[in-house]
Amino acid sequence: MSKEKPSLYSYFRSSASYRARIALHLKKIDFKYEAVHLLKDGGQQHALNFLAVNPMGQVPTFVDGMNVISQSMAIIDYLDSKWPEPRLFPQNEAERASVIEFCEIINSGIQPLVNLKVGQTLEKDLGATEAQVKQWRQGFTVRGFQALEKILARTAGTYCFGSQITAADVFLEPAVFSAIGLGVRIEEFPLIKKIHDRLSQVDAFKKAHPSNQPDTPLEN
C-alpha cells in the first residue's frame, strides 16, 4: 500500500507559506496543496474544519501522516530532520545559530509586524488609513533589511551564507517579495538584491513563487 503524500495548507500570498513551499521544492518532496484563502468567505482560516487542523487558524500547516506541524520554522526543521538533503540548517552549532538568527530577524522582527492581521487591526481598531498602514509596514521592513544587510556583509557568498542555499535564503526571498509589494526600494540593499536576483533563478524558488500556486488568481 502506498503511503499518502503529505499536505501543505497554504495561501499563495502568505510569506510564511512561501517559505514552506520553497523548502518542500528544494527537497523534492511530493505534496498535496491545500488552499486556505485568507480573505474569501471572511477568511477561510477561521472555518471550523481548518481550526480543527490548526487551532491558531494560520498558514502554513504541514500534515505528514499523523504529524501536524504549523509555523514555518518548525515545518522546515521537521523537513530537515526527515528529508535531510539538501540540509537547510547547518550541522555546525555556531553556523546553525547564525542561520537561525538571520531567519528570526525576518520571522520575528519583520513579518509579524507587517502581516495581514496587523494591518486589519490598525485600520479597524485604531482608525489608521491605508497610507498609514503602508508606511508602518515599510518602516519595519526597512529596519529589518538594514540589519540583514549588515549581517550579509559578513556572511554572503553566492547566497546568504556562502555557496550553499540555507534556511536564511528560504526566509529572505519571501521577505523580498513582500517588500517589493510594499514599494520598498530593494536597490538600497545591494547584497539583498544580489542574492534575490540569484535565488529568483533557482527552480525550487520559481515553483514556490506566489504567481505559480494553484490558488493564484488568474489576474494576479
HUVENHU-V126287 format. One record per backbone hydrogen bond with DSSP energy under -1.0 kcal/mol. CO is the residue of the C=O (numbers start at 1). NH is the residue of the N-H. E is the energy in kcal/mol with one decimal. If there is no record, write none. Layout:
CO_NH_E + CO_NH_E
//
This chain:
6_32_-3.0 + 7_63_-2.8 + 8_34_-2.9 + 9_61_-1.4 + 10_36_-2.5 + 11_14_-1.4 + 14_18_-2.2 + 15_19_-1.8 + 16_20_-1.7 + 17_21_-2.5 + 18_22_-2.4 + 19_23_-2.3 + 20_24_-2.4 + 21_25_-2.5 + 22_26_-2.8 + 23_27_-1.9 + 24_29_-2.5 + 32_8_-2.8 + 34_10_-2.6 + 37_44_-2.8 + 40_43_-2.4 + 43_46_-2.0 + 44_47_-1.3 + 47_51_-2.5 + 48_52_-1.6 + 50_53_-1.1 + 50_54_-2.9 + 54_57_-2.2 + 60_71_-1.0 + 61_9_-3.2 + 62_69_-3.1 + 63_7_-2.6 + 64_67_-2.1 + 67_64_-3.0 + 69_62_-3.5 + 71_75_-2.4 + 72_76_-2.6 + 73_77_-2.1 + 74_78_-2.3 + 75_79_-2.7 + 76_80_-2.4 + 77_81_-1.6 + 78_82_-2.5 + 79_83_-3.2 + 88_167_-2.8 + 92_96_-2.8 + 93_97_-2.3 + 94_98_-2.0 + 95_99_-2.1 + 96_100_-2.5 + 97_101_-2.5 + 98_102_-2.1 + 99_103_-2.5 + 100_104_-2.8 + 101_105_-1.6 + 102_106_-1.1 + 103_107_-3.3 + 104_108_-3.0 + 104_109_-1.2 + 106_111_-2.6 + 110_113_-1.3 + 115_119_-2.0 + 116_120_-2.5 + 117_121_-2.1 + 118_122_-2.6 + 119_123_-1.9 + 120_124_-2.9 + 121_125_-2.3 + 121_126_-1.0 + 122_128_-2.6 + 129_133_-2.3 + 130_134_-2.1 + 131_135_-2.2 + 132_136_-2.3 + 133_137_-2.5 + 134_138_-2.7 + 135_139_-2.4 + 136_140_-1.9 + 137_141_-1.9 + 138_142_-2.9 + 139_143_-2.1 + 140_144_-1.9 + 141_145_-2.7 + 142_146_-2.3 + 143_147_-1.4 + 144_148_-2.4 + 145_149_-2.7 + 146_150_-1.3 + 147_151_-1.9 + 148_152_-2.8 + 149_153_-1.3 + 151_154_-1.7 + 151_155_-1.6 + 152_156_-2.4 + 155_162_-1.6 + 159_157_-2.6 + 162_159_-3.0 + 166_170_-1.5 + 167_171_-2.1 + 168_172_-2.2 + 169_173_-2.1 + 171_175_-1.2 + 172_176_-2.3 + 173_177_-2.3 + 174_178_-2.3 + 175_179_-2.4 + 176_180_-2.8 + 177_181_-1.8 + 178_182_-1.3 + 179_184_-2.5 + 180_183_-1.3 + 184_186_-1.2 + 185_188_-1.7 + 186_189_-2.5 + 189_193_-2.7 + 190_194_-2.3 + 191_195_-2.2 + 192_196_-2.7 + 193_197_-2.7 + 194_198_-1.4 + 195_199_-2.9 + 196_200_-2.3 + 198_201_-1.5 + 199_202_-1.8 + 202_206_-2.1 + 203_207_-2.5 + 204_208_-1.5 + 209_212_-2.3 + 210_213_-1.1 + 213_216_-1.9 + 217_220_-1.5
//
